[in-house]
Amino acid sequence: MNKYEVLGVNNSSSFSEIKLAYQMAALRHHPDKNVFSENHPSKFIEIQDAWETLRDVASRQKYDESLHALSARRIIFEEISISEMDSNGSDEFIYPCRCG
């Protein structure tokens, strides 16, 4: 889960939207405010960490760049069978690109 998802906002949210989401999440998951759930201390720490990164313009920009770099490195593939490929009569097979 990325830091935007932790706060329930998206990466195009304004500072004020992120701040409001942080305040609401921090209040909801603060260990002193909600003692009935065991996962709240770790959830609160996760919320605090997200806020620390997203509240500062420079650290948010650096985080956004790292997210973009991660998404660019994802390899998307699909298995195809040999029957889906075209053969030119030799040992070569051709598969048309599905990207458009």
MDAnalysis code that builds the backbone (N, CA, C; Angstrom):
import MDAnalysis as mda
import numpy as np

u = mda.Universe.empty(300, n_residues=100, atom_resindex=np.repeat(np.arange(100), 3), trajectory=True)
u.add_TopologyAttr("name", ["N", "CA", "C"] * 100)
u.add_TopologyAttr("resid", np.arange(1, 101))
u.add_TopologyAttr("resname", ["MET", "ASN", "LYS", "TYR", "GLU", "VAL", "LEU", "GLY", "VAL", "ASN", "ASN", "SER", "SER", "SER", "PHE", "SER", "GLU", "ILE", "LYS", "LEU", "ALA", "TYR", "GLN", "MET", "ALA", "ALA", "LEU", "ARG", "HIS", "HIS", "PRO", "ASP", "LYS", "ASN", "VAL", "PHE", "SER", "GLU", "ASN", "HIS", "PRO", "SER", "LYS", "PHE", "ILE", "GLU", "ILE", "GLN", "ASP", "ALA", "TRP", "GLU", "THR", "LEU", "ARG", "ASP", "VAL", "ALA", "SER", "ARG", "GLN", "LYS", "TYR", "ASP", "GLU", "SER", "LEU", "HIS", "ALA", "LEU", "SER", "ALA", "ARG", "ARG", "ILE", "ILE", "PHE", "GLU", "GLU", "ILE", "SER", "ILE", "SER", "GLU", "MET", "ASP", "SER", "ASN", "GLY", "SER", "ASP", "GLU", "PHE", "ILE", "TYR", "PRO", "CYS", "ARG", "CYS", "GLY"])
u.atoms.positions = np.array([
    [0.860, -1.170, 0.000],
    [0.000, 0.000, 0.000],
    [0.906, 1.233, 0.000],
    [0.640, 2.154, -0.926],
    [1.472, 3.353, -0.950],
    [0.950, 4.399, 0.036],
    [1.709, 5.442, 0.214],
    [1.407, 6.442, 1.242],
    [0.113, 7.205, 0.950],
    [-0.230, 7.366, -0.316],
    [-1.499, 8.006, -0.653],
    [-2.671, 7.116, -0.237],
    [-2.543, 5.827, -0.488],
    [-3.603, 4.890, -0.114],
    [-3.774, 4.807, 1.397],
    [-2.680, 4.935, 2.139],
    [-2.743, 4.910, 3.597],
    [-3.660, 6.018, 4.105],
    [-3.558, 7.192, 3.472],
    [-4.381, 8.332, 3.885],
    [-5.722, 8.392, 3.168],
    [-5.932, 7.547, 2.178],
    [-7.206, 7.530, 1.464],
    [-7.348, 8.664, 0.466],
    [-6.243, 9.116, -0.105],
    [-6.266, 10.163, -1.121],
    [-5.532, 9.647, -2.363],
    [-5.561, 10.438, -3.432],
    [-4.790, 10.043, -4.610],
    [-3.636, 11.020, -4.811],
    [-2.772, 10.703, -5.760],
    [-1.559, 11.509, -5.922],
    [-1.811, 12.881, -6.516],
    [-3.013, 13.147, -6.960],
    [-3.323, 14.493, -7.455],
    [-4.023, 15.352, -6.397],
    [-4.149, 14.842, -5.193],
    [-4.803, 15.591, -4.108],
    [-3.969, 16.793, -3.698],
    [-4.673, 17.841, -3.301],
    [-3.992, 19.053, -2.847],
    [-3.449, 18.855, -1.437],
    [-2.599, 19.779, -1.022],
    [-2.046, 19.722, 0.331],
    [-3.154, 19.743, 1.371],
    [-4.147, 20.600, 1.176],
    [-5.229, 20.699, 2.169],
    [-6.052, 19.409, 2.227],
    [-6.244, 18.737, 1.098],
    [-6.962, 17.460, 1.100],
    [-6.155, 16.380, 1.823],
    [-4.852, 16.379, 1.594],
    [-3.989, 15.406, 2.267],
    [-3.956, 15.673, 3.762],
    [-3.878, 16.949, 4.127],
    [-3.839, 17.312, 5.549],
    [-5.133, 16.894, 6.253],
    [-6.266, 17.158, 5.630],
    [-7.549, 16.780, 6.217],
    [-7.658, 15.261, 6.357],
    [-7.229, 14.533, 5.323],
    [-7.268, 13.072, 5.376],
    [-6.360, 12.551, 6.487],
    [-5.193, 13.168, 6.638],
    [-4.280, 12.775, 7.718],
    [-4.917, 13.016, 9.083],
    [-5.483, 14.187, 9.279],
    [-6.078, 14.511, 10.574],
    [-7.201, 13.544, 10.935],
    [-8.021, 13.224, 9.951],
    [-9.134, 12.300, 10.209],
    [-8.616, 10.885, 10.504],
    [-7.639, 10.426, 9.717],
    [-7.089, 9.083, 9.920],
    [-6.335, 8.991, 11.242],
    [-5.591, 10.034, 11.580],
    [-4.833, 10.032, 12.833],
    [-5.773, 9.994, 14.032],
    [-6.837, 10.742, 13.962],
    [-7.809, 10.739, 15.055],
    [-8.499, 9.377, 15.163],
    [-8.843, 8.799, 14.030],
    [-9.535, 7.506, 14.004],
    [-8.653, 6.371, 14.525],
    [-7.349, 6.441, 14.251],
    [-6.464, 5.326, 14.591],
    [-5.481, 5.636, 15.717],
    [-5.618, 6.761, 16.377],
    [-4.696, 7.120, 17.448],
    [-4.849, 6.129, 18.600],
    [-3.733, 5.598, 19.094],
    [-3.805, 4.583, 20.163],
    [-4.502, 5.075, 21.430],
    [-4.404, 6.357, 21.740],
    [-5.057, 6.886, 22.944],
    [-6.545, 7.130, 22.735],
    [-6.964, 7.265, 21.480],
    [-8.369, 7.563, 21.188],
    [-9.178, 6.295, 20.944],
    [-8.531, 5.260, 20.456],
    [-9.239, 4.032, 20.125],
    [-8.432, 2.855, 20.666],
    [-8.709, 2.477, 21.871],
    [-7.943, 1.422, 22.548],
    [-8.532, 0.030, 22.336],
    [-9.608, -0.065, 21.580],
    [-10.296, -1.346, 21.437],
    [-9.744, -2.233, 20.329],
    [-8.868, -1.707, 19.509],
    [-8.309, -2.504, 18.416],
    [-6.800, -2.613, 18.575],
    [-6.302, -3.821, 18.356],
    [-4.880, -4.060, 18.555],
    [-4.009, -3.510, 17.432],
    [-4.543, -3.355, 16.218],
    [-3.712, -2.925, 15.095],
    [-3.577, -1.409, 15.001],
    [-4.219, -0.679, 15.865],
    [-4.186, 0.782, 15.763],
    [-2.809, 1.396, 15.988],
    [-1.992, 0.902, 16.914],
    [-0.659, 1.520, 17.028],
    [0.159, 1.405, 15.739],
    [0.155, 0.249, 15.110],
    [0.921, 0.107, 13.865],
    [0.274, 0.892, 12.732],
    [-1.040, 0.934, 12.695],
    [-1.742, 1.714, 11.670],
    [-1.460, 3.198, 11.870],
    [-1.445, 3.642, 13.102],
    [-1.158, 5.045, 13.385],
    [0.261, 5.407, 12.946],
    [1.206, 4.527, 13.180],
    [2.590, 4.773, 12.754],
    [2.668, 4.855, 11.231],
    [1.929, 4.005, 10.551],
    [1.880, 4.028, 9.087],
    [1.289, 5.342, 8.582],
    [0.247, 5.816, 9.236],
    [-0.388, 7.088, 8.888],
    [0.584, 8.245, 9.125],
    [1.264, 8.216, 10.240],
    [2.235, 9.262, 10.575],
    [3.374, 9.296, 9.551],
    [3.845, 8.134, 9.148],
    [4.908, 8.046, 8.152],
    [4.459, 8.624, 6.807],
    [3.226, 8.311, 6.411],
    [2.693, 8.850, 5.162],
    [2.616, 10.370, 5.224],
    [2.162, 10.899, 6.345],
    [2.059, 12.343, 6.507],
    [3.429, 13.008, 6.469],
    [4.406, 12.413, 7.112],
    [5.762, 12.972, 7.122],
    [6.305, 13.122, 5.704],
    [5.996, 12.178, 4.858],
    [6.466, 12.226, 3.471],
    [5.657, 13.198, 2.622],
    [4.343, 13.155, 2.748],
    [3.482, 13.904, 1.832],
    [3.257, 15.363, 2.223],
    [3.607, 15.736, 3.428],
    [3.367, 17.123, 3.847],
    [4.417, 18.086, 3.304],
    [5.591, 17.592, 3.007],
    [6.681, 18.424, 2.508],
    [6.730, 18.331, 0.983],
    [6.792, 19.457, 0.315],
    [6.759, 19.498, -1.149],
    [7.914, 18.704, -1.753],
    [9.112, 18.894, -1.239],
    [10.284, 18.214, -1.801],
    [10.227, 16.709, -1.577],
    [9.858, 16.287, -0.374],
    [9.810, 14.845, -0.108],
    [8.646, 14.195, -0.867],
    [7.541, 14.932, -1.038],
    [6.419, 14.402, -1.817],
    [6.826, 14.234, -3.283],
    [7.533, 15.205, -3.824],
    [7.976, 15.112, -5.214],
    [8.927, 13.932, -5.398],
    [9.833, 13.765, -4.465],
    [10.772, 12.642, -4.527],
    [10.021, 11.312, -4.430],
    [9.032, 11.244, -3.552],
    [8.223, 10.031, -3.410],
    [7.441, 9.749, -4.691],
    [6.840, 10.789, -5.285],
    [6.105, 10.625, -6.541],
    [7.015, 10.107, -7.650],
    [8.233, 10.614, -7.705],
    [9.193, 10.153, -8.710],
    [9.541, 8.680, -8.498],
    [9.676, 8.270, -7.247],
    [9.986, 6.862, -6.975],
    [8.800, 5.968, -7.342],
    [7.578, 6.440, -7.107],
    [6.394, 5.669, -7.510],
    [6.345, 5.515, -9.023],
    [6.649, 6.617, -9.720],
    [6.634, 6.583, -11.180],
    [7.699, 5.621, -11.702],
    [8.871, 5.647, -11.102],
    [9.950, 4.748, -11.521],
    [9.568, 3.288, -11.287],
    [8.898, 3.008, -10.181],
    [8.458, 1.641, -9.901],
    [7.431, 1.168, -10.920],
    [6.497, 2.038, -11.261],
    [5.466, 1.630, -12.215],
    [6.046, 1.458, -13.609],
    [7.083, 2.203, -13.948],
    [7.712, 2.076, -15.265],
    [8.491, 0.776, -15.393],
    [8.925, 0.213, -14.274],
    [9.713, -1.017, -14.304],
    [8.873, -2.280, -14.305],
    [7.583, -2.142, -14.138],
    [6.729, -3.327, -14.119],
    [6.718, -3.977, -15.498],
    [6.852, -5.253, -15.505],
    [6.808, -6.007, -16.757],
    [5.416, -6.616, -16.874],
    [4.784, -6.297, -17.953],
    [3.451, -6.826, -18.195],
    [3.575, -7.864, -19.301],
    [3.104, -9.042, -19.032],
    [3.218, -10.094, -20.027],
    [1.974, -10.957, -20.010],
    [1.828, -11.682, -21.058],
    [0.731, -12.616, -21.172],
    [1.267, -13.848, -21.884],
    [0.930, -14.990, -21.405],
    [1.376, -16.208, -22.065],
    [0.567, -16.420, -23.334],
    [1.252, -16.815, -24.385],
    [0.592, -17.126, -25.645],
    [1.008, -18.522, -26.070],
    [0.161, -19.155, -26.828],
    [0.501, -20.496, -27.308],
    [1.072, -20.393, -28.717],
    [1.751, -21.410, -29.121],
    [2.368, -21.413, -30.440],
    [1.310, -21.397, -31.544],
    [0.117, -21.899, -31.245],
    [-0.962, -21.897, -32.240],
    [-1.455, -20.477, -32.541],
    [-1.191, -19.537, -31.641],
    [-1.582, -18.141, -31.869],
    [-0.582, -17.392, -32.744],
    [0.551, -18.005, -33.008],
    [1.605, -17.356, -33.776],
    [1.500, -17.721, -35.256],
    [2.013, -16.828, -36.087],
    [2.077, -17.070, -37.519],
    [3.446, -17.633, -37.862],
    [3.451, -18.523, -38.815],
    [4.717, -19.101, -39.256],
    [4.907, -18.767, -40.727],
    [6.121, -18.450, -41.092],
    [6.392, -18.153, -42.491],
    [6.915, -19.382, -43.222],
    [6.658, -20.543, -42.675],
    [7.063, -21.784, -43.310],
    [8.420, -22.282, -42.869],
    [9.174, -21.474, -42.171],
    [10.477, -21.908, -41.678],
    [10.392, -22.103, -40.171],
    [11.511, -21.972, -39.512],
    [11.532, -22.131, -38.063],
    [11.186, -20.841, -37.322],
    [10.793, -19.807, -38.016],
    [10.484, -18.524, -37.395],
    [8.992, -18.386, -37.173],
    [8.658, -17.825, -36.034],
    [7.267, -17.557, -35.720],
    [7.094, -16.075, -35.444],
    [5.954, -15.554, -35.842],
    [5.675, -14.128, -35.689],
    [4.397, -13.981, -34.890],
    [4.422, -13.055, -33.958],
    [3.234, -12.772, -33.161],
    [2.949, -11.282, -33.243],
    [1.757, -10.894, -33.702],
    [1.465, -9.466, -33.830],
    [1.337, -8.785, -32.472],
    [1.817, -7.589, -32.407],
    [1.746, -6.809, -31.165],
    [0.291, -6.475, -30.850],
    [-0.082, -6.569, -29.588],
    [-1.448, -6.250, -29.163],
    [-1.578, -4.832, -28.640],
    [-0.506, -4.086, -28.697],
    [-0.526, -2.759, -28.089],
    [-1.191, -1.709, -28.961],
    [-1.579, -2.065, -30.120],
    [-2.292, -1.091, -30.927],
    [-1.614, -0.865, -32.180],
])
